Amino acid sequence: MKPLSIFVILITISALAFSQNSNDVVIAKKIKITSKLLNEEETIFVSLPKNYSASGKSYPVIYVLDGSETMISYSNGLIKNLSDCEIIPELIIVAIASNDRNRDYTPIKPNYFPEFVNVTSAGHADQFLSYIEKELFPYVEKNYRTVPCRIFAGHSFGGLCVTYAFVTRNDMFNSYIASSPSISWCFDLVNGKYSDTIAALNVKNKNYFISATENEDSLFIKNVFSFARILELKASPNLHWNCSLVKNEDHATQITNGLYYGLRYIYKGWKPDFGTMKNRGLEYIKDFYLNLTNLYGYEILPNENFINMLGMEMARDGKQDDAIKVFIYNTQIHPDYPESYSCLGKGYLQSGNNELAIKNLNKAVELAIQKKDRNLERYKSQLEEAKVGEK
């Protein structure tokens, strides 16, 4: 992607643990961007997956509104916990701050709203979404390794902005999470004005999750479910969407709960069942990840360690031929991963094929030397064992 002349990027590496030594837990970068479209300086917080630098992989991106040190802290903890449990994939997190959320997150200036809300600057969500689409997306995708899969999440006014983007700029994101959205602010979303637009939405690889809590204002809840009713009546039956009423929570606690439940819904079929995969074999494994690829719109491959574990369990169950097929598959989809060749080499060694065992263990050693892999000595020992067996 070409460098963006429209940006003046001022990057501040912000240690959100608030200190400077090498033992700090630094979870994000605080980045200042001068936007020509908004004619002001904008702030984002970017948090990367744990092994981003070493992995060489590309990742989906979740864009979360109301960006702040608090927002990036809890979003980072929540998302990393869910991805560590393999419930969702690892994500790049971009928390987007706003200089005026009433202005940036609301699509119109309403005729009436409570006196405690400042409506003077309201109604500029289109301009803010244009900044995200034309300036922020190019910056993120130029500076970080991303796959073509974006999630948009927001709460309250942020949830309104997410819902408005879902209806009017459907191609900007793949998935939308609207937590307790302030739909009452924009009654056009429930009065039928956007019915034709909703009916014509591109729903391929799209997810929309909307939620409210039982302890919110009754009109607030009514409008959330009125919008859900329009989706039910007008949206394509192929749209993946869900409307949830969360119990024992209130508007404020939805900031975290809405994001949690939204991610759980979007990735409800993400986590594979180890036992089923082990018992059904390679073709089932391939089909599972092909289905994920078709669902999310970009190539999704299994984790290299997960596949090796499957193969080792198959070997322990006496399914040596099935195990070798799985190990071969792992070397095909992760050709630069030394452990894949190590496991395949051991598989061949156990089946008595020393020639192929030596070939693959040699490959493991070569890659480990290139990558300065900490397991190099183990691979060398395995290779020597195979050579002794050949004699």
N, C-alpha and C positions, 0 to 999 in steps of 0.2 A: 504494500500500500504506500502511496506517495506521502511524503511529509506534508503536514497541514500548515500552510502559511497563515491560516485564520487563527492559529493558537499562539499565545505567548504562555508557555508552560513554566510555572514556578513550582518545582517539586520540593516538598519538605518531608523528609523522612521523620515521621512522628512516632516516637516510642510511647505507645499508649500505656506502657507500664510506668512511664514518667521517670526514667533514669537513663544513663548513658553507657554503662559498662557492658562487657561482653556477655554477662549472665542475664541481661534483660530478656524479657519475653515481649518481643515486638510483634504485634499482630496486624499492623496496617501501616500504609503510607498515607499521609495527608497531603493532598495535591491541590494546588491552586491553578485554575484555568481562567484565562481571560476570554470571555465569550463575546464575539462580535454581534451575534444575534440578539443577545440580551443587554449588550453594552455595559457589562459589569463583570467583576471577578467572581467566579464560582468555586465551590469547594467540593471535593469528593474524598472519600476514604476507601482505599483499596486493600483488601486482604486476600492473600494467595493461599492455595492449598499447601499443606505442610511440606511436601516434597516437590514443590513446583520447580525449583531450580535444577534439581538433579534428574527429574523424571523425563524431561523433554516432551512431555505430553501436552495436549491442548485440552481446554476445559470449557464447559458451559459457564455463562456469567449470569448472576442474579443482581439486578439493579434494585436497590431498596431506597425508598424515599425517606425524608426526614433524617438525612445522614448527620451523624454526630459521633463523638467519641463513645457515648453510651450506646447508640444504635449499632455501630460497628462491633463493639465489644460483645453484646448479647447475640447479634446475628452470627458473628464468628464462632462463638461457643456452641450455639444451637446447631449450625450447619456442620461444623466439624464433628460434633457428637453423632449426628445422624449419618454422616458419611463414614465415620469410623465403624458404625454398626452396619454399614452397607445397605442402609435403608434408602439413601439417595446417593448420587455420585458426588465426588468432590467438585466444589464450585469456586470460581472466582467471585468474590463479593465486592460490589461497588455501591457504597452508601452515598447517596446524592443529597448534599445539603441544599437548603433554599434560603435566600436572603429575605424572602417574603412568601410564606407558604399560602396565605390567603390569596395572593396574586397568582402564584405559580401553579397551584394545585386545583384551582376552581375554573371551570370552563365558561361560566357566565357571571354577571353581577346580578344577584337575585333581587326581586322586588321587595322582599321582606326577609329579614333574619334578625335574631335576637340582638339587642343593643350591645352586648358585650363582644360581638364579632365585628371587626373592622371590614366594611365592604368597599371602602373607598378605592382600593387598588385591585379589587377582585376581578376575575374573569379573563386571565391570561394563560390558561393551561396550554392553549395551542402553541403559544410562543415558547413556553418551557419545554414542551414535547419536541418542538423543532430543534431546540438546543441539544436535547438528548440524542435525537436522531442524526443530526447533521454535524454536530461538533463532538459530543461525548462518545458516541459509538466509534467514530473513526479514531479518536485518541486511544481508547481502550484496546481496540483491535490492532492498532499499530504497535502498541507497547507491550502487549501481553499475548500469549498463545491461547487462542479461543477457538471453539467450535461454533458452527452456526446455530446456536441454541441460546436464547435469552429469556430470562424470567423477570417479570416486573412485579414488585411487591410494595404495598403501601397501606397505611392505617388511617382511618378517619378521613381528613381531607386528602391524604395520600391515597387512600382506598378509592375515593371519588375520582382522583386523577387516573388511577389504574383502570377503573371501569370505563371512564371516558376514552382512554386510549384504546381499550379493548374494542369499543364500539366504532370509533372513528379512525383509528390508526392500527388496524388489526394486524398489519404485516410487520410492525415494529418488533413485536415480541412473540415468542412461542407459547409462553404461559403467563397467566395473570393471577395474582393473589390480592384480593381486595378485602382487607380486614376491617370490619365495621365501617364501611364507606359512608360518607355523609351525603347520601343520595338525595336527601331532602333539599339540599342546596340547589340541585339541578333537577327540577321536577320533569324536565324534558325526557329524562331517562325512564320515567314511569308513565308518562302520559301518551305514549304511542308515537311521538315524533320520530323516533329512530327505528320504528318497526321494520320498515323496508330495508334499512341499512343492516339491521341484525339478521334479517332473512337472507341477505346477500353475502354475509361474512364468509371469508375463506377460513374453513375450520380444519384444514389438513395440518396435522401435528400441532393442534392448538388445545390448550387447557385453560379453563377459567374457574377459579374458586372464590366464592363470596361467602362471608360469614358475618353474623351479628351475635350478641349475647342476650340472654334472657333478662338481664338487669339494665338494659338500655331503654331510652324513651320509647313509648309504644308506637309513635308515629315514625320514629327512626327505624324500628324493626319492620313496621308495615311496609315502608318504602323499599327496604332491602328485599323483602319477599315479593313485593310487586314487580321489581325488576327481574327477579328470578322467574316469576310467572311469565313475563314477556319472553324471556329466553326459552321457557318451556313451550310456548305457543309458536314462536317465530323462528328460533334458531334451527339450523340443520340438526337432524337427529344424530349426525356424525360428530357433533361437537362434544368433547369431553368436558363436562362442567358439573359443579356441585354447589348447592347452597346449604349452609349448616348453621343451626342455632346452638350456640355453645352454652352449656349450663354452668352455673356457679362461678361466672366471671362477670366483669363489667367492662365498660368502654376502654378504660386504661389498661387493663390486663390483656386485652386483645392485641396489644402491640406485639407481645411475644407469642401468645397462643394462636393468633391468626396466622402468623408466619409458620409456626410448627404444623398446624393442621393443613395449611395450604400445601406445604412441601410434601407432607405425608400423602395427600390426595394426588398430587401431580405424579409422584413416583411410587404409587401404590403397588405396581408390579415389578419394581426394580430388583428387589433382593431375590436371588435364586435360592431354591431349596437344595441344599447340598446332597441330601440323601437321594432325592429324585434324580438329580443329575448323575450321581454315581451309579445308580441302578439302571438308568436308561441309556447312558453312553453318549458317544460323541455326536451323533446326529441330533439328539435332543438338545445337547449343549449349543450346537450351531443354530438350531431353530429358535431357541430361547433368545439368543443375542440378535438374531436377524429380526425377530419380532420387536425387540427394543429399538433397533435401528429404524425400522419402519414407523414405529410409534413416535419417536422423538426427532426424526428427520436428519440424523447424522450417524456415521458409522460408530457403533458401540461394540467394543470387544471385551471379553472377560479379562479380569485381572490375572497377570501371569502367575502369581503365587497361588491364587485360587485354583487354577487349572492344574498346577503341579500337585496340589493337595488332593485333588480329585484322582489324578493318575496314581498317586502313591496309595490311596485307599483302595483303588481297584486292584492294584498289585497285591496288597495285603489280603484281599478277598480271593486271590487266586486267578483273577481275570487279567493275566499278563498281556495277552494280545490287545485287549481293550485299553489297558494302561498305556501301551506303546503308541497306539493310535492317538490317544489324548496328548501324550508328550510330543509326538510329531506335530500335531496341530499347534501346540504352544510355540514350537520353534518357528512355525510358519507365520503366526500372527505377532510374535515377539522375537524377531530374528536377532536382536542385539542384546538379548537377556541371557547371561551365562548360565543361570540356574536351569533354564529350559533344556539346554544341551546336557547339563550334568544329569538331570533326571532321566532324560532319554538314554544317555549313556549307561546309567545304572540299570535302566529297564532292559536294555539289550544284554548287559552283563548277566543279569539274572536269568535271562532266557537262553543264555549260552552262545550268543552271537558276539564274540569278542571283537571281530573286525569292525562292526558298526559301533560297538561300545567305544573302542579306541578313537574312531573318527569323530564321534560326538563329544567325547571328553577332551580331545584335542581342541575342538572348537570352543568348549567352555573355558579352557585355559587361555586360548588366544584372546577371547573377549575380556576375560578377567584382567589380563595384562593391560589391554588397551584402556580399560575403565578403572584400573587400579582397585579392583574389587577386593574386599576384605576376605572373601572366600577362596582366594587364589590357591593357597596352600592345600586346602581341602580338595579342590579340583585336581591339583597335581598328584595328590595321594591316590585319588580314584583312578587317575590315568595310569599310574604305576601299577596299581592292582590289576587293571585290565591287561596290561602288557605282560605281567607275570602269568596271568591265566592263559594268555595266548600261547605262551611257551609250553 
